[in-house]
Amino acid sequence: MSRARSAADLLLLATLLTATWHRIAFEPFGRVTVADALAAASIAAIALTRPALRREARTLALIGVLTGAVYAAGALVTADTGQFAKGLVVWALWFSFAVAAVAHLGSRPMLYRRALVVFVAGFAANAAYGYAQYLLGTTVDVNLDEYLIDPFFSGSASSGLNLYASVPITQPDGSVTREAVYRITALTNDPNHIGILVVTPILLALALATSPARRPAIALAALVAALVGALALSQSRSALVGLAAGLLALAALLRGRLLRPALLWPAAALAAAVTAVVATRFDYWQGVVTKRLNPDTPGSAIHTQIYETIPDVLGDQPFLGLGLNTFAPWYEQVSGRADFGPHSFYVQVLTETGLLGATAVLVLAAFITRCLLRTWRAGDRALAAGLGAALVGTLGANVFYLTTIYPSWYALLALSAASAAVATNTASS
């Protein structure tokens, strides 16, 4: 049993580490990420250890069964059974992983802490790759992905930096040239994805940095500063919305604890570094900011117009929607745009799963909120605030973009639910 538990530990940690590495993928029978394979192995390994199902795991499993029943009922109305089946399988895999993770972590505080560290480390590695990708791509015109990803991972859906636009640069002689604007994709397939994803470790690490210990606080604050830099290189407006929402949640929960000196030094260093970078290429960065903050662009408009699809879909299928993962083929018939997803968590839930699916999401949200309240009351307030802010930040960013379909969202849900079991178990012992 000890070997089985050790194997389950390693597989669980490996899954959490790779949860954001979307481009590390193969195509044996469709696109399968390394995290998908590790999640399936992790579920099997945890099942072999026959873990005691604490209340949090049982409740989450029940919510999963009821939600799965709603989603499966969508097969009765969906017009694209292939896409529907794919979406249901992926959802079932990752929700099952969340339940297994809660069962495995709930009574093991030390493993839970390791899981938190590894989860954040996965984001940090992703961001670090993004830095390397940007520096090599913009200074020596080297596509790092061509050497480290493309030859080995056939399921990678993109390659290299994202060429966003060009901005005018005034030269010393008065002439004006245009310079390309690049955005990092890191180990994801889209710059908005990496931008939104790093909101989670920023908020979580920032909350944990309010603990009394000085050295860990400085290290965590330095990590936050580095991750904010990666978010900036993604130039994701949705990520900024999510970060603002999460910071407001943290400020409301932790108040003055965010102003401790150990956090201010890395913040000052980040501000100084940003000022220096902007000062050396002011025209360029001014042009980038102007373009990214301009709301009157076709790309910006589509993120709001997509909400107009909700009344049309609910008018036809109010209870079950179009069917899980079937928005894109439906929208192609309506607009002629191929492979265009719902671009919002809220649009996705209402159009693909209807009012019943939305109700299931609300039940899940209420359960996770209750778990975090129990963690807070048990005394681990920094952890509860960090996880809660990460959830708020992700949901805020998903108003105009969709990342809740990715593994890291289910991992965050699992860590949030398991925190209650760990905190109450620690408090009672």
Secondary structure, DSSP 8 states (H G I E B T S, - for coil): -HHHHHHHHHHHHHHHHTTT-TTSEE-SSS-EEHHHHHHHHHHHHHHHT-----HHHHHHHHHHHHHHHHHHHGGGT-S-HHHHHHHHHHHHHHHHHHHHHHHHHTT-HHHHHHHHHHHHHHHHHHHHHHHHHHHHHHHS---THHHHTTTT-TT----S-EEEEEEEEE-TTS-EEEEEEEE--TTSSSHHHHHHHTHHHHHHHHHHTTSS-HHHHHHHHHHHHHHHHHHHHHT-HHHHHHHHHHHHHHHHHHGGGGG-HHHHHHHHHHHHHHHHHHHHTHHHHHHHHHHHH---SHHHHHHHHGGGHHHHHHHH-TTTTT-TT-HHHHHHHHH--TT----SHHHHHHHHHHHHHHHHHHHHHHHHHHHHHHHHHTT-HHHHHHHHHHHHHHHHHTTSS--TTSHHHHHHHHHHHHHHHHHHHHHH-
